[in-house]
């Protein structure tokens, strides 16, 4: 079983990423967190193969969260999701994200 941890706040379309990922093959389990602290805990418990951090709402996880995750867990690939209007793609990649996607994310 492969694990994915998704970190997104209550202001983003909560659950939409988790729902999208849950439609992938049966050998993937998706876990959600709403902030850095609960995300860290989930990552340590579930040992995921992939992290997804949604900073598109601008209220929850920020660049500092991305930097923390990529510094603390450099061995786990991280997909960052930003709003197209935020123009953060370059900064997100410099923070250590593996890939930066813009909302709306299409499966």
Buried (B, 14 or more C-beta within 10 A) or exposed (E): EEBBBBBBBEEBBBEBBBEBBEEEEEEBBBBBBBBBEBBBEBBEEBEBEBBBBBBBBBEBBBBEBBBBBBEEBEEBBBBBBBBEEBEBBEBBBEBBBEEBBBBEBEE
